[in-house]
Amino acid sequence: MNEAFLMIIGGSNLVIIILLGVVLLFGTKKLPQLSRTLGKAIGEYGRAKDMITKEMQEARQSINPAYSLPRITGPVATEREKLETMASTLGIDPTGKDDNLLRSIIQKKIQNNQAWDN
């Protein structure tokens, strides 16, 4: 019976019913305060989540400095530029190496990092 009742009520109708229930429970004078409190809580959650994510990335980089994402500033014009960006991110010196050698070194370095992570 309860599931059938919810299926009859559409999504927008359900939202209206919930809003009416909130107004009846808290009153119109407490509603702005409730909204501010909820907004502050959501903001705090977002800041805490960002802080934890940043700390996790810093900890991972301190454990394995070779593990970092490439610093991409824009689109690359050539395949060589992409390889050099990847190589410098992984701590590989690309000078004096042809594209195929650089690819294989990058691939080995990435495989070693993945094996180290597991």
N, C-alpha and C positions, 0 to 999 in steps of 0.2 A: 504494500500500500504506500509506504513512504517513498520508495523508488519511483513508483508511478506518478506520485504527486510532484516529485522533482523533475520528471521528464515533461510534465505538462507546463511547468513554469520555465520560461526561457531564461537565458543568461542575463539579459538586461532587466527582466522582471525580478530575478533573484537579487541583483545588485540593489535595486530600489528597495526591496523588502529589507535587506541587511542595513541599508542606510537609515531607513525609518526606525529599525530596531535600535541602532546606535543613538539616534536622536532621542528616542523614548527613554533609553537607559541613562544617558548622560545629560540630556537637556541641551538646549541651544546655547546656553551661556558657557558651558564646559567644553563644547565642541572645538572652538579655536585652540584652547589650551591642549586638548587631547591631540589635535593635529600637529601643533608645535612639538609636543613631546615625541610623537611618532616620527616626525621629520628629523629631530635631533638623534633619535635612536638609530634611524636608518643611516644618517651621516656618520655616526660613530662606528657603526658596523663597517661601512665602506672604508673609513680611514684605518681601522684595525686590520681589515683584510689586506689593504695595500701595504701596510707596514709589515705584516707577516710574510707576504709574498716577497717583498724587498729583502727582508732578513734571510729568507730561505735561499734566494739567489746569491746573496753575499756569502752565505755559509758554503754553498756549493762551489762558488768560485774560489773561496779560500782553501777548500779541500783539494780541488783540481783546477788550477788556474787556466789550464788549456781549454776548459769547458766554458765557452762564452759564445754568445750569438754574434754574428757579423754586424758591424756598425754600418748599415746601408744608408747612404745619404741621398741616393737617387738611383735612377735606372742606369745600368751599365751599358756601355756602348759596344763592348766586344766580349767574347768568351774569355779572352786573356785577362781582361779587367776583373771579371767575375772570379776567375781562378786566383788572381792575386789578392783579392779581397778575402776570399775564403782562407787562403794560405796565411795571410797576416793575422787573421782572427785566431787561427790555430797555432800561431807562433812559428810558422815555417817561413824561411827566407826564400822568396820566389826567384831571386836573381840568378841567372845562369842556368835555369832549368827550362826545358821545353814544356809545352802544354801536356803531353802525355806523361812525362815524368812527374810533373806537378800534380796531375790528377791522381796518379797512383800513390804519391806520398800523402795527399789529402785523404784519400780513401783509407789508407792504412792507419793514419792518425785518428780518423773518426771511428774506425773499427776498434782501435785500442781504447778510445774513450768510452765506447759503448760497452766493451767487455769489462772495463774498470767500474762502470756504473752498476753493472749487474753483479 
